[in-house]
Amino acid sequence: MSSTADATNKIAAAIDAWTSGPVAKTLAKFPEQRKEFVTASSKKVERLYGPDAAIVDQYESKLGLPGQYPFTRGVQPTMYRGRYWTMRQYAGFATAEESNRRYRYLLEQGTTGLSVAFDLPTQIGYDSDDAMAAGEVGKVGVAIDSLADMETLLQGIPLDKISTSMTINATAALLLAMYLGVGEKQGVPADKLNGTIQNDILKEYIARGTYRFPPTPSLRLISDIFAYCTENVPNWNTISISGYHIREAGSTAAQEIGFTLADAICYVDAAIKAGLKVDDFAPRLAFFFAAHSDLFEEVAKFRAARRLYARIMKERFGAANPKSLMLRFHTQTGGVTLTAQQPENNIVRVTIQALAAVLGGTQSLHTNSKDEALALPTEEAVTVALRTQQIIAHESGVANTVDPLAGSFFVEKLTDELEAEAEALIQEIDNRGGVVAAIEQGFIQRQIEQSAYRFGQSIDDGDRVIVGVNKFASGEQPDIDLFEVPESTTQRQIEELQRVRQSRNAGQVEAALAAVTAAARGDANLMPPIIDAVREYATVGEICTALTGVFGEYAESHS
């Protein structure tokens, strides 16, 4: 037996003696507050954790060093000692002009990257004057109908100096084309542009619903983006594979890892089948996770996800480039954890969640604002949310060392447990024929629904305390100023759209849209004709109509 195992056994024996002695006497007088302690994902938490000999004996394979396989401890050797995470504030509302003002304000306040929210019509591929867009123009994000709107949205923002993240999925190819178009007009070459498109359609079928095309053509669009950007936009993250919305829908931490990495496997498979080499496109894959309030579980989740992804890419896909093995991720604090009651409490929740993301090694972070359970955030609220990140970076000291919670008996045990549970979920999905088949069978959706139900039941039963909601409630209505999208938004957006249609060359637009249709019928890369159509000021709705004429539209099965 090794000296490490010897020492571990001695400590385990001491803990047993402590449990049967001092702990038993204390419990006789002062029972613990609950019969069972659990994480936010209902994983049992022991009273005390001791050392595991495997941490030392298997250090190289389980932890390694920062910036090295298996990347458990971080994707960069010096992490935040070299540079802080990118501080983003997700924003977008009403018209491009109004959102541009908010972006300029955020940049003045110290954000280091833009994060664009689009309204629902833009996300699904309808123009602002379409009947399907009624009541939704500019409500949950900015309305973008054509390249003209994107030009206004990014006016005065130097695209060669700013990293931009765009939360867009079904219409990702179109919005990326528009971003490239603005870069052209600014004189910024495509190879100097830096940013991310979410481009993760699978999670839309699973948890969110802003899909337009069926899975097969959607995967083709994604593979075409991978191929085009590999050749032409090498610094662009071509996908942000999103566990965030899976978690927001009610999944556990392990399900967030497992289902997200299962989606990643599907995308990598699709790209390889399309003829791409894994080490050509995999270095630009990125991820997007939620950070909830159970601090230690969240830190362990990020570490487990990195380790499992590295192993999948190396062993399953034979990736050799270290950058292909790195799980780089953006984090957003948990929107579903925000409460309309006592909204000031949300500042504390967001602080804990942001701290978890940083301790877990995030590359980019958005902090939610205190009023987002009630409305889009005000400038005052969004500034406090940004200041939360800045205080963590500059005042807390947590960024001074890499992976500061490594070696915590509790965190390492949770990391192992979450990795094992997520891996088992991926195996189950493989057994069902892959993620698309598992979605069609309703397996993933049911798993999330059941977890969400159990979590909600624990709140209703009082087993889980939500401060200000089911305990310490005041009964008072919050008295805070809320942001409102101007009533005139729809009319102003439609007038701008009509102006664009009248000023463009109709014949050239028609020819460009015909080229999109022809490419969709064949097997050529769709990005070049989409970019050409965008340059002619074809609209989001027009380009999507050209594509749906070939691809059809996806309808969720309710069987």
Secondary structure, DSSP 8 states (H G I E B T S, - for coil): --HHHHHHHHHHHHHHHHIIIIIHHHHHHS--S-S--B-TT--B--S-----HHHHHTHHHHT--TTSTT-TT-SSSSGGGT---EEEEEE--SSHHHHHHHHHHHHHHT-SEEEEEB-HHHHHT--TTSGGGTTTTTSSSB---SHHHHHHHTTT--TTT-EEEEE-STTHHHHHHHHHHHHHHHT--GGG--EEE----HHIIIII----S-HHHHHHHHHHHHHHHHHH-TTEE-EEEESHHHHHTT--HHHHHHHHHHHHHHHHHHHHHTT--HHHHGGGEEEEEEE-S-HHHHHHHHHHHHHHHHHIIIIIT---SGGGG---EEEEE-GGG--SSSTTHHHHHHHHHHHHHHHTT-SEEE---TTTTTSS--HHHHHHHHHHHHHHHHHSSTTSSSSTTTT-HHHHHHHHHHHHHHHHHHHHHHHTTSHHHHHHTTHHHHHHHHHHHHHHHHHHTTSS--BTTTBS--------------TTHHHHHHHHHHHHHHHS-HHHHHHHHHHHHHHHHSSS-SHHHHHHHHHTT--HHHHHHHHHHHH--------
